[in-house]
Amino acid sequence: MPHADPSTPPTASELPRRIVVTGTTGSGKTTLARAAAARLGVPHAEQDAWNHLPDWREAPLAEFRAQVDRFTSAPAWVMDGNYSKAQDLGWGRADTLVWLDYPAPLVFWRLLRRTVRRGVTREELWNGNRERLGVNLVSRDGILAWFFRTFWKRRRETPAKLAAFPHLHVLRFRNPRDARRWLASLPVRPE
């Protein structure tokens, strides 16, 4: 149930228990989801970690869905990702969906910075995988090309997908400031 009065803190019954954070590539899903989980003292999962096996192999559908099923069977959690192949589980079991729907120039700039940083530092992402800077900057298979192929499509399709999950309390943030305000409104749970 949404909290009616923004001037007072939400009651325990109004706090989200199962949160999905969605948004286009580079919007900050994992950063926000990780921070929300830490504040609430609940587990966090990043769907990319289940989907990208070593050497960037895609997880078999049954294996991916089993991971989502196990995680979302818990009473409280925060999960981020855009995978429609398990949306029935994640969105179906969530009580709150946070949609990071930021302007394309902002997301592209963030994605470019993140891609360069990851490429230069060789940061390990999931299962030993690392982004390859050259591939991501110029290849048709790179993350920047993926952004241009999916940004407007996701923005167009998300409202229709949400209609299939009327139980969800949807928070659509169009700028990072509103997402930060929401995050700050969550209580800090002792570990």
Buried (B, 14 or more C-beta within 10 A) or exposed (E): EEBEEEEEEBEEEEBBBBBBBBBBBBBBBBBBBBBBBBBBEBEBBBBBBBBBBEEBEEBEEEEBBBBBEEBBEEEBBBBBBBBEEBBEBBBBBBBBBBBBBBEEEBBBEBBBEBBBEBBEEEEEBBBEBBBBBEBBBEEEEBBBBBBEEBBEEBBEEBEEBBEEBEEBBBBBBEEBEBBEEBBEEBEEEEE
